[in-house]
């Protein structure tokens, strides 16, 4: 009898201790606070384009952009730039030139659930460019008449639209300044070109083809943030969520 009472007493103490540990652990684990509906806006510039131009790459770009921040997870984004290419053939003397603006619009999503300033981003973009390109070849051989001559085509028109899938990350450097990078897989959706030949390069897309890779290194400036005081929109949103 005493052994049964003793074992029952020990079981009761163990159960109470387990409950206390569970409650204590749940109290220490604080829930992640929910970010406001509108967390601000940012502008940014791509640093990789000037580097490509400085090292004499066959094509380069100057790009800036802006985005909004909702819940610190949803980032509608717009990117504008000017792409340029001056290419000279290695095995012959043909030359290609194009310089034109382009734009991209899309959305990024932050996979990091903690609002600690670091972000792991995935996103989609639609890009488009309408441009003109030149092509010349002083040693052109006519494929029909088999005659030698020169070819000089100017202001040929082209248009290209493409889709980009992006993945990257960004971190806070200081106060309102961030640094972010991403890699992009680009798929051409549609293209129109001169019957004389497709362009070697598409501004904003890169080397012409059905698909290609790209990337950016962005210096980001947060130009607007919500304060600790909740706005009327945030108060209404919070009431609806409850």
Secondary structure as UniProt FT lines:
FT   HELIX           2..28
FT   STRAND          38..46
FT   HELIX           48..54
FT   TURN            55..56
FT   STRAND          59..70
FT   TURN            71..73
FT   STRAND          74..88
FT   STRAND          95..110
FT   STRAND          119..141
FT   TURN            143..145
FT   STRAND          148..174
FT   TURN            175..176
FT   STRAND          177..192
FT   TURN            195..196
FT   STRAND          201..202
FT   TURN            203..205
FT   STRAND          206..207
FT   STRAND          211..224
FT   HELIX           232..241
//
